[in-house]
Amino acid sequence: MTEPPAQETRKGGSIFSALGPGLVTGAADDDPSGIGTYSQVGAQFGFSLSWAMVFAFPLLAAIQAICARIGATTGRGIATNLRRHYSPWLLRGMVALLLVANVINLGADLGAMAAAVHLLLPGPLLLYTLGFAVISVTLEVLVPYARYAGVLKWTTLSLFAYIAVLCATPVDWPAVLRGMAVPAFALDHDHAMGLVALLGTTISPYLFFWQAGQEVEEQRRRHVRPLYLAPRQAGPELRRIRTDTLVGMGFSNLTAQAIVIATAVTLHAHGILDITSADQAAMALRPFAGDLAFALFALGIVGTGLLAVPVLAGSAAYALSEALRWNEGLDRAPRDARAFYVAIALATFAGLGMNFLGINPMRALYWTAVINGLLAPPLMVVTMLIARNPRAMGHLVISPALAALGWVATAAMTAVALLFLWA
């Protein structure tokens, strides 16, 4: 029973066939609210914080690979492993914080997508927001998982819009490379908040739950057992996870760098230092980078939003369903996992409600940063403990080298949380 999946992994035909949960997770990391953050960093600091993205890449790749391995090895998501091996109060606290952060993020992303469409096609802003919420929920609930996973995978191509923006904009590449290679940082409030925003946006708790959950979904789709029960699959599967995660997080990091560079060479260079949203960044680009760059930037916001909204809602539903022992999974028909799909819809429409209640989603992202900053370090600690726990992982606990990189990522995010409180 275990041999066909191993052969499938080895002979998939192309590197694209090995990509899935890691690619989608990495692309969802560059959601519209993240685009707003990267735009603000580029506008305010130019290239001077580009080194932080280089620093963040191995940390992000390591923690996401660990989450993916937990899902693939145990056949269970992060919240289920938390419930089985650690205190219930820890599980409940982390799931509650994740739900709050994801709902705020959903509201911000839906609002940013509508604002981006409004830039290209003037019309009723709230109607656009409602339309994106309905489309996202409908696709996630009604489209079969095998097809929906493919839709998400191809949606990642929307991130190339930000690579294309650079082609339409003159760039001082030696200055860019210096910014990436030479750390520059001033211990003041602005730089502290910029660094916190950059790393906090890049390494986000909802990504942990989503990628682990998607690895479990992939096993169900392919009718294979968790790796601790099928150790002969482990070699090919762990290689697939490594490739998938490295490519996905690399793509995410490259896109984030492209956004920082594009806004640095246009907005920062012309003295525009304050950007509060992704659509504002698109508008500000227009006079300096031209109509093409403006349109690509705005369309990229829509494309990444269509990818990120289902991931945010799905990760919230995975965490809640696993914590409460509900049937969960996008591979299940709605009638077999009603509570899971209701959670997806409720999370999405709660985010939508922020826009109708007059709550400014972009201002609310400040509180998302606070919650994510407080949630990430303890969640990463517990994730590392699960990944090294033989009771959960069997003999497939993560290697000392990967564990060391994971603990470095955990320490870095702890420092970010402390820096946030100081700033």
NORWOMO-V130438 format. One record per residue. N is the residue number from 1. RES is the residue in one letter. SS is DSSP state (hx for helix, st for strand, lp for the rest). PSI is psi in radians with two decimals (none if undefined). Layout:
BEGIN
n=N res=RES ss=SS psi=PSI
n=N res=RES ss=SS psi=PSI
END
This chain:
BEGIN
n=1 res=M ss=lp psi=-0.48
n=2 res=T ss=lp psi=-0.31
n=3 res=E ss=hx psi=-0.76
n=4 res=P ss=hx psi=-0.78
n=5 res=P ss=hx psi=-0.64
n=6 res=A ss=hx psi=-0.73
n=7 res=Q ss=hx psi=-0.67
n=8 res=E ss=hx psi=-0.71
n=9 res=T ss=hx psi=-0.69
n=10 res=R ss=hx psi=-0.57
n=11 res=K ss=lp psi=0.65
n=12 res=G ss=lp psi=-0.29
n=13 res=G ss=lp psi=-0.52
n=14 res=S ss=lp psi=2.86
n=15 res=I ss=hx psi=-0.50
n=16 res=F ss=hx psi=-0.55
n=17 res=S ss=hx psi=-0.36
n=18 res=A ss=hx psi=-0.14
n=19 res=L ss=lp psi=2.50
n=20 res=G ss=lp psi=-1.82
n=21 res=P ss=hx psi=-0.71
n=22 res=G ss=hx psi=-0.72
n=23 res=L ss=hx psi=-0.82
n=24 res=V ss=hx psi=-0.73
n=25 res=T ss=hx psi=-0.78
n=26 res=G ss=hx psi=-0.76
n=27 res=A ss=hx psi=-0.65
n=28 res=A ss=hx psi=-0.34
n=29 res=D ss=lp psi=-0.47
n=30 res=D ss=lp psi=0.99
n=31 res=D ss=lp psi=2.98
n=32 res=P ss=hx psi=-0.67
n=33 res=S ss=hx psi=-0.61
n=34 res=G ss=hx psi=-0.67
n=35 res=I ss=hx psi=-0.70
n=36 res=G ss=hx psi=-0.71
n=37 res=T ss=hx psi=-0.84
n=38 res=Y ss=hx psi=-0.62
n=39 res=S ss=hx psi=-0.74
n=40 res=Q ss=hx psi=-0.73
n=41 res=V ss=hx psi=-0.77
n=42 res=G ss=hx psi=-0.73
n=43 res=A ss=hx psi=-0.71
n=44 res=Q ss=hx psi=-0.70
n=45 res=F ss=hx psi=-0.04
n=46 res=G ss=lp psi=-2.31
n=47 res=F ss=lp psi=-0.01
n=48 res=S ss=lp psi=-0.33
n=49 res=L ss=lp psi=0.20
n=50 res=S ss=hx psi=-0.53
n=51 res=W ss=hx psi=-0.52
n=52 res=A ss=hx psi=-0.57
n=53 res=M ss=hx psi=-0.65
n=54 res=V ss=hx psi=-0.76
n=55 res=F ss=hx psi=-0.65
n=56 res=A ss=hx psi=-0.46
n=57 res=F ss=hx psi=-0.95
n=58 res=P ss=hx psi=-0.53
n=59 res=L ss=hx psi=-0.79
n=60 res=L ss=hx psi=-0.80
n=61 res=A ss=hx psi=-0.70
n=62 res=A ss=hx psi=-0.86
n=63 res=I ss=hx psi=-0.60
n=64 res=Q ss=hx psi=-0.65
n=65 res=A ss=hx psi=-0.67
n=66 res=I ss=hx psi=-0.75
n=67 res=C ss=hx psi=-0.75
n=68 res=A ss=hx psi=-0.72
n=69 res=R ss=hx psi=-0.61
n=70 res=I ss=hx psi=-0.82
n=71 res=G ss=hx psi=-0.81
n=72 res=A ss=hx psi=-0.63
n=73 res=T ss=hx psi=-0.79
n=74 res=T ss=hx psi=-0.34
n=75 res=G ss=lp psi=0.33
n=76 res=R ss=lp psi=2.71
n=77 res=G ss=lp psi=3.12
n=78 res=I ss=hx psi=-0.82
n=79 res=A ss=hx psi=-0.66
n=80 res=T ss=hx psi=-0.74
n=81 res=N ss=hx psi=-0.65
n=82 res=L ss=hx psi=-0.79
n=83 res=R ss=hx psi=-0.65
n=84 res=R ss=hx psi=-0.50
n=85 res=H ss=hx psi=-0.14
n=86 res=Y ss=lp psi=3.11
n=87 res=S ss=lp psi=2.44
n=88 res=P ss=hx psi=-0.62
n=89 res=W ss=hx psi=-0.57
n=90 res=L ss=hx psi=-0.77
n=91 res=L ss=hx psi=-0.86
n=92 res=R ss=hx psi=-0.74
n=93 res=G ss=hx psi=-0.78
n=94 res=M ss=hx psi=-0.69
n=95 res=V ss=hx psi=-0.72
n=96 res=A ss=hx psi=-0.79
n=97 res=L ss=hx psi=-0.70
n=98 res=L ss=hx psi=-0.74
n=99 res=L ss=hx psi=-0.79
n=100 res=V ss=hx psi=-0.84
n=101 res=A ss=hx psi=-0.73
n=102 res=N ss=hx psi=-0.68
n=103 res=V ss=hx psi=-0.75
n=104 res=I ss=hx psi=-0.77
n=105 res=N ss=hx psi=-0.71
n=106 res=L ss=hx psi=-0.77
n=107 res=G ss=hx psi=-0.76
n=108 res=A ss=hx psi=-0.74
n=109 res=D ss=hx psi=-0.75
n=110 res=L ss=hx psi=-0.74
n=111 res=G ss=hx psi=-0.69
n=112 res=A ss=hx psi=-0.68
n=113 res=M ss=hx psi=-0.79
n=114 res=A ss=hx psi=-0.72
n=115 res=A ss=hx psi=-0.64
n=116 res=A ss=hx psi=-0.74
n=117 res=V ss=hx psi=-0.67
n=118 res=H ss=hx psi=-0.56
n=119 res=L ss=hx psi=-0.62
n=120 res=L ss=hx psi=-0.53
n=121 res=L ss=lp psi=1.51
n=122 res=P ss=lp psi=2.40
n=123 res=G ss=lp psi=-2.97
n=124 res=P ss=lp psi=1.98
n=125 res=L ss=hx psi=-0.81
n=126 res=L ss=hx psi=-0.55
n=127 res=L ss=hx psi=-0.70
n=128 res=Y ss=hx psi=-0.75
n=129 res=T ss=hx psi=-0.82
n=130 res=L ss=hx psi=-0.74
n=131 res=G ss=hx psi=-0.76
n=132 res=F ss=hx psi=-0.67
n=133 res=A ss=hx psi=-0.79
n=134 res=V ss=hx psi=-0.77
n=135 res=I ss=hx psi=-0.80
n=136 res=S ss=hx psi=-0.81
n=137 res=V ss=hx psi=-0.74
n=138 res=T ss=hx psi=-0.81
n=139 res=L ss=hx psi=-0.76
n=140 res=E ss=hx psi=-0.57
n=141 res=V ss=hx psi=-0.71
n=142 res=L ss=hx psi=-0.43
n=143 res=V ss=lp psi=2.24
n=144 res=P ss=lp psi=2.56
n=145 res=Y ss=hx psi=-0.78
n=146 res=A ss=hx psi=-0.71
n=147 res=R ss=hx psi=-0.70
n=148 res=Y ss=hx psi=-0.68
n=149 res=A ss=hx psi=-0.68
n=150 res=G ss=hx psi=-0.68
n=151 res=V ss=hx psi=-0.83
n=152 res=L ss=hx psi=-0.72
n=153 res=K ss=hx psi=-0.78
n=154 res=W ss=hx psi=-0.45
n=155 res=T ss=hx psi=-0.40
n=156 res=T ss=hx psi=-0.37
n=157 res=L ss=hx psi=-0.33
n=158 res=S ss=hx psi=-0.41
n=159 res=L ss=hx psi=-0.35
n=160 res=F ss=hx psi=-0.27
n=161 res=A ss=hx psi=-0.63
n=162 res=Y ss=hx psi=-0.46
n=163 res=I ss=hx psi=-0.69
n=164 res=A ss=hx psi=-0.56
n=165 res=V ss=hx psi=-0.69
n=166 res=L ss=hx psi=-0.56
n=167 res=C ss=hx psi=-0.39
n=168 res=A ss=lp psi=0.13
n=169 res=T ss=lp psi=2.25
n=170 res=P ss=lp psi=2.34
n=171 res=V ss=lp psi=2.37
n=172 res=D ss=lp psi=1.52
n=173 res=W ss=hx psi=-0.64
n=174 res=P ss=hx psi=-0.70
n=175 res=A ss=hx psi=-0.66
n=176 res=V ss=hx psi=-0.82
n=177 res=L ss=hx psi=-0.64
n=178 res=R ss=hx psi=-0.73
n=179 res=G ss=hx psi=-0.58
n=180 res=M ss=hx psi=-0.58
n=181 res=A ss=hx psi=-0.47
n=182 res=V ss=lp psi=1.86
n=183 res=P ss=lp psi=2.30
n=184 res=A ss=lp psi=2.21
n=185 res=F ss=lp psi=2.34
n=186 res=A ss=lp psi=2.33
n=187 res=L ss=lp psi=1.25
n=188 res=D ss=lp psi=3.06
n=189 res=H ss=hx psi=-0.81
n=190 res=D ss=hx psi=-0.82
n=191 res=H ss=hx psi=-0.65
n=192 res=A ss=hx psi=-0.80
n=193 res=M ss=hx psi=-0.64
n=194 res=G ss=hx psi=-0.77
n=195 res=L ss=hx psi=-0.72
n=196 res=V ss=hx psi=-0.80
n=197 res=A ss=hx psi=-0.73
n=198 res=L ss=hx psi=-0.91
n=199 res=L ss=hx psi=-0.64
n=200 res=G ss=hx psi=-0.61
n=201 res=T ss=hx psi=-0.58
n=202 res=T ss=hx psi=-0.76
n=203 res=I ss=lp psi=1.63
n=204 res=S ss=lp psi=2.43
n=205 res=P ss=hx psi=-0.58
n=206 res=Y ss=hx psi=-0.47
n=207 res=L ss=hx psi=-0.58
n=208 res=F ss=hx psi=-0.87
n=209 res=F ss=hx psi=-0.71
n=210 res=W ss=hx psi=-0.88
n=211 res=Q ss=hx psi=-0.69
n=212 res=A ss=hx psi=-0.78
n=213 res=G ss=hx psi=-0.66
n=214 res=Q ss=hx psi=-0.56
n=215 res=E ss=hx psi=-0.68
n=216 res=V ss=hx psi=-0.72
n=217 res=E ss=hx psi=-0.76
n=218 res=E ss=hx psi=-0.67
n=219 res=Q ss=hx psi=-0.73
n=220 res=R ss=hx psi=-0.74
n=221 res=R ss=hx psi=-0.68
n=222 res=R ss=hx psi=0.01
n=223 res=H ss=lp psi=0.85
n=224 res=V ss=lp psi=2.80
n=225 res=R ss=lp psi=2.78
n=226 res=P ss=lp psi=2.64
n=227 res=L ss=lp psi=-0.53
n=228 res=Y ss=lp psi=-0.32
n=229 res=L ss=lp psi=-0.24
n=230 res=A ss=lp psi=1.19
n=231 res=P ss=hx psi=-0.40
n=232 res=R ss=hx psi=-0.36
n=233 res=Q ss=hx psi=-0.28
n=234 res=A ss=hx psi=-0.80
n=235 res=G ss=hx psi=-1.03
n=236 res=P ss=hx psi=-0.69
n=237 res=E ss=hx psi=-0.73
n=238 res=L ss=hx psi=-0.57
n=239 res=R ss=hx psi=-0.72
n=240 res=R ss=hx psi=-0.78
n=241 res=I ss=hx psi=-0.74
n=242 res=R ss=hx psi=-0.82
n=243 res=T ss=hx psi=-0.85
n=244 res=D ss=hx psi=-0.79
n=245 res=T ss=hx psi=-0.76
n=246 res=L ss=hx psi=-0.75
n=247 res=V ss=hx psi=-0.79
n=248 res=G ss=hx psi=-0.83
n=249 res=M ss=hx psi=-0.54
n=250 res=G ss=hx psi=-0.75
n=251 res=F ss=hx psi=-0.76
n=252 res=S ss=hx psi=-0.81
n=253 res=N ss=hx psi=-0.72
n=254 res=L ss=hx psi=-0.73
n=255 res=T ss=hx psi=-0.77
n=256 res=A ss=hx psi=-0.75
n=257 res=Q ss=hx psi=-0.70
n=258 res=A ss=hx psi=-0.70
n=259 res=I ss=hx psi=-0.77
n=260 res=V ss=hx psi=-0.79
n=261 res=I ss=hx psi=-0.79
n=262 res=A ss=hx psi=-0.73
n=263 res=T ss=hx psi=-0.50
n=264 res=A ss=hx psi=-0.78
n=265 res=V ss=hx psi=-0.23
n=266 res=T ss=hx psi=-1.16
n=267 res=L ss=lp psi=-0.92
n=268 res=H ss=hx psi=-0.72
n=269 res=A ss=hx psi=-0.40
n=270 res=H ss=hx psi=0.29
n=271 res=G ss=lp psi=0.19
n=272 res=I ss=lp psi=1.80
n=273 res=L ss=lp psi=-0.11
n=274 res=D ss=lp psi=1.90
n=275 res=I ss=lp psi=2.22
n=276 res=T ss=lp psi=-0.11
n=277 res=S ss=lp psi=2.87
n=278 res=A ss=hx psi=-0.72
n=279 res=D ss=hx psi=-0.57
n=280 res=Q ss=hx psi=-0.66
n=281 res=A ss=hx psi=-0.73
n=282 res=A ss=hx psi=-0.79
n=283 res=M ss=hx psi=-0.73
n=284 res=A ss=hx psi=-0.51
n=285 res=L ss=hx psi=-0.55
n=286 res=R ss=hx psi=-0.84
n=287 res=P ss=hx psi=-0.43
n=288 res=F ss=hx psi=-0.57
n=289 res=A ss=hx psi=-0.20
n=290 res=G ss=hx psi=3.00
n=291 res=D ss=hx psi=-0.62
n=292 res=L ss=hx psi=-0.85
n=293 res=A ss=hx psi=-0.71
n=294 res=F ss=hx psi=-0.85
n=295 res=A ss=hx psi=-0.73
n=296 res=L ss=hx psi=-0.75
n=297 res=F ss=hx psi=-0.80
n=298 res=A ss=hx psi=-0.76
n=299 res=L ss=hx psi=-0.59
n=300 res=G ss=hx psi=-0.64
n=301 res=I ss=hx psi=-0.76
n=302 res=V ss=hx psi=-0.81
n=303 res=G ss=hx psi=-0.79
n=304 res=T ss=hx psi=-0.55
n=305 res=G ss=hx psi=-0.72
n=306 res=L ss=hx psi=-0.45
n=307 res=L ss=hx psi=-0.73
n=308 res=A ss=hx psi=-0.62
n=309 res=V ss=hx psi=-0.83
n=310 res=P ss=hx psi=-0.60
n=311 res=V ss=hx psi=-0.77
n=312 res=L ss=hx psi=-0.84
n=313 res=A ss=hx psi=-0.70
n=314 res=G ss=hx psi=-0.71
n=315 res=S ss=hx psi=-0.63
n=316 res=A ss=hx psi=-0.75
n=317 res=A ss=hx psi=-0.69
n=318 res=Y ss=hx psi=-0.88
n=319 res=A ss=hx psi=-0.81
n=320 res=L ss=hx psi=-0.75
n=321 res=S ss=hx psi=-0.72
n=322 res=E ss=hx psi=-0.66
n=323 res=A ss=hx psi=-0.63
n=324 res=L ss=hx psi=0.13
n=325 res=R ss=lp psi=0.59
n=326 res=W ss=lp psi=2.71
n=327 res=N ss=lp psi=2.32
n=328 res=E ss=lp psi=2.78
n=329 res=G ss=lp psi=2.35
n=330 res=L ss=lp psi=-0.27
n=331 res=D ss=lp psi=-0.23
n=332 res=R ss=lp psi=2.56
n=333 res=A ss=lp psi=2.61
n=334 res=P ss=hx psi=-0.63
n=335 res=R ss=hx psi=-0.37
n=336 res=D ss=hx psi=-0.16
n=337 res=A ss=lp psi=0.96
n=338 res=R ss=hx psi=-0.82
n=339 res=A ss=hx psi=-0.66
n=340 res=F ss=hx psi=-0.84
n=341 res=Y ss=hx psi=-0.59
n=342 res=V ss=hx psi=-0.69
n=343 res=A ss=hx psi=-0.69
n=344 res=I ss=hx psi=-0.84
n=345 res=A ss=hx psi=-0.78
n=346 res=L ss=hx psi=-0.72
n=347 res=A ss=hx psi=-0.76
n=348 res=T ss=hx psi=-0.80
n=349 res=F ss=hx psi=-0.41
n=350 res=A ss=hx psi=-0.73
n=351 res=G ss=hx psi=-0.72
n=352 res=L ss=hx psi=-0.71
n=353 res=G ss=hx psi=-0.54
n=354 res=M ss=hx psi=-0.65
n=355 res=N ss=hx psi=-0.58
n=356 res=F ss=hx psi=-0.42
n=357 res=L ss=lp psi=-0.01
n=358 res=G ss=lp psi=0.15
n=359 res=I ss=lp psi=2.23
n=360 res=N ss=lp psi=1.87
n=361 res=P ss=hx psi=-0.60
n=362 res=M ss=hx psi=-0.63
n=363 res=R ss=hx psi=-0.62
n=364 res=A ss=hx psi=-0.38
n=365 res=L ss=hx psi=-0.41
n=366 res=Y ss=hx psi=-0.78
n=367 res=W ss=hx psi=-0.52
n=368 res=T ss=hx psi=-0.74
n=369 res=A ss=hx psi=-0.71
n=370 res=V ss=hx psi=-0.87
n=371 res=I ss=hx psi=-0.84
n=372 res=N ss=hx psi=-0.66
n=373 res=G ss=hx psi=-0.63
n=374 res=L ss=hx psi=-0.56
n=375 res=L ss=hx psi=-0.65
n=376 res=A ss=hx psi=-0.88
n=377 res=P ss=hx psi=-0.88
n=378 res=P ss=hx psi=-0.62
n=379 res=L ss=hx psi=-0.67
n=380 res=M ss=hx psi=-0.64
n=381 res=V ss=hx psi=-0.85
n=382 res=V ss=hx psi=-0.68
n=383 res=T ss=hx psi=-0.74
n=384 res=M ss=hx psi=-0.69
n=385 res=L ss=hx psi=-0.71
n=386 res=I ss=hx psi=-0.80
n=387 res=A ss=hx psi=-0.40
n=388 res=R ss=lp psi=0.13
n=389 res=N ss=lp psi=1.97
n=390 res=P ss=hx psi=-0.44
n=391 res=R ss=hx psi=-0.55
n=392 res=A ss=hx psi=-0.73
n=393 res=M ss=hx psi=-0.08
n=394 res=G ss=lp psi=-2.45
n=395 res=H ss=lp psi=0.09
n=396 res=L ss=lp psi=0.56
n=397 res=V ss=lp psi=2.67
n=398 res=I ss=lp psi=2.71
n=399 res=S ss=lp psi=2.75
n=400 res=P ss=hx psi=-0.63
n=401 res=A ss=hx psi=-0.81
n=402 res=L ss=hx psi=-0.65
n=403 res=A ss=hx psi=-0.71
n=404 res=A ss=hx psi=-0.76
n=405 res=L ss=hx psi=-0.65
n=406 res=G ss=hx psi=-0.69
n=407 res=W ss=hx psi=-0.58
n=408 res=V ss=hx psi=-0.75
n=409 res=A ss=hx psi=-0.71
n=410 res=T ss=hx psi=-0.77
n=411 res=A ss=hx psi=-0.70
n=412 res=A ss=hx psi=-0.74
n=413 res=M ss=hx psi=-0.53
n=414 res=T ss=hx psi=-0.75
n=415 res=A ss=hx psi=-0.66
n=416 res=V ss=hx psi=-0.75
n=417 res=A ss=hx psi=-0.75
n=418 res=L ss=hx psi=-0.66
n=419 res=L ss=hx psi=-0.67
n=420 res=F ss=hx psi=-0.79
n=421 res=L ss=hx psi=-0.67
n=422 res=W ss=hx psi=-0.72
n=423 res=A ss=lp psi=none
END
